[in-house]
Amino acid sequence: MLILAQDETLILAATNAVAQLGGPPPTILRSEAEVLAAVVESQSGFAHLLLQEGELPIEQSLVDALAEASPAAMISPLTAESALSEDGAFLLGLLSGTRRVAHDANRASRNSSRLQAGLQGDNLLLRYQPIIHVHSRRLIMVEALARWRSEPVALTPVNFIPAMEQMGLSRPLAAAVTRIAARDLSRLPGHMPIPVSVNLPAPELDKRDVVAWLGQQLRRSRFPRHRLMIELTETAPVRDLSRMARTLRRLRAAGHGVLLDDLVLDDPRQRLLRLDFAGIKLDRSLVLSLPRSARARNQVHAMAKRGLVMTAEGVSSPALFRTLRFLGVARAQGFLMGRPLPVAALPAWNNRWRGAQASKAST
């Protein structure tokens, strides 16, 4: 755990709470520069980060950089309440890695109600990360990435999605994300009719009414079905291949392509590659290992030879982009092309990106 704070009282309270719950001692950092040196520049990654609320000028771009460096990390605000209160101590216990769950029905009910109210209000934010065709370098789609409105910065998915899944709120969350994404993408200019992908865990994807349910979420914005793609997340295993195959066929017939998300090196889910997925998303860990790992390159090359459409996540350098092109990876996503953006910023980003590519082609 990392703590970025300057208030000694908060630091001491958080450190004591973590120690009492059996977590490892946190690393204390006091400036953005120290965080960048400890995580981004060293590429060491981290598991959890608490940010002091209100006092430090934390930029959302720093949070995005941290999320790119450690996609599975948790980032949360550190307040007097979170450091000193009973609920805050419970949260710190989760963040510290102890994963001790309090069996308090009343508190669980309050938390569930709070999250449900947030979904119905304006707590859920979406940011859209561009996905580029590797050979043409054109924008071909975006991924919708969920954020939870908070101060000083919006929380990343690992802060709230696991809690929602534990409370049985996966479907309300997925419905809210789908509705917002359809509404947002409907507002793009007519020359940007790009698809958007949203995440859906296997238990939700496998429900018999999934096609009709997705249609309900799109109806208000009249968003075309073929522009909504689904990313099957890795949070829950697929137990029945035959049933999943039927689900994929029904979704494809309705217009929805399904992508297998976050494939890693020697992934045990490779048996799923026999199914009719519209594409495969390569996890950042696999992508970053390509320059130095022959095993990783062989795995990706074998999938390319089978005609699988792959999207590489976490692409951060021109050299890595060239490696992807050589290996036959069709699509790329990462900070090299663009950070997650509000929908209103996508047209301007697209104009800048196209201009930059045209300039490179003419030189």
C-alpha angles and dihedrals in degrees: 000000000000124000118200105194145118101200105100093201092056092044092052093045093049092046092050093047091052092047093050090052093051099252124144117265112275124237112243118219125179107193142031088249091059090050092050091049093046098045119009102035095038091042087217096134126210140223105221137009128191116199120202107243122235102354104070122062097234115183119215087227089065091053090049090050090050091048089052091050094047111017094180094050126116120230118190139163118258113219136160088259094051092047100041110024128087092245090046093053089052090052092048089051090057093045094048091062098252090112091200108167119209112226095215109138094193093051092045090051091050092049092048092050091048092052093046091051089050091054091052092046128047101283094106115080129182128211122188124219117201120240116205132205103240097219102038093030089218126141107256104166145340134231118229110228119193124228130179117225110246142136134290089009138355113271120245122237097265089065097061113007096072089050091050092049091051089051094050094252098124094111097046088049093048090047092052093048092048094048093048093046092050091048093047097046090047087064095058118108117273092253090063105062091155126158123244128211125215129190122249127175120230097254090058095041090051096056114116094234095050095114094050091042092054089049090056091055092051098043100085095053093036089228113175114251093225090062093059115081126182127223112207104219126216096232094102129030125246104238102177114048094184092053092047090050090056091048092052091050092051092049093047090049088053091051102261119125115206123214125200104232132218103002110187135194110295089359112192087219092069087106085072091064087082088070126089100264118162089224148334127247114213114219117241091245091058093044094051091050094057098090093053105028121074089187091058092047092049091051092051093043091051091053090048091052088054089057095248113159106231132195117199115216125206097027105171109159139047090236091057090047089055091049090054091051091050092050094050099252106158103201138032134200128181148090092298087071103027147322122241106287140191109258091248090062096054098085093052091046090050092051092050092046094050091047092051092049091048090052092051091049092053095051 
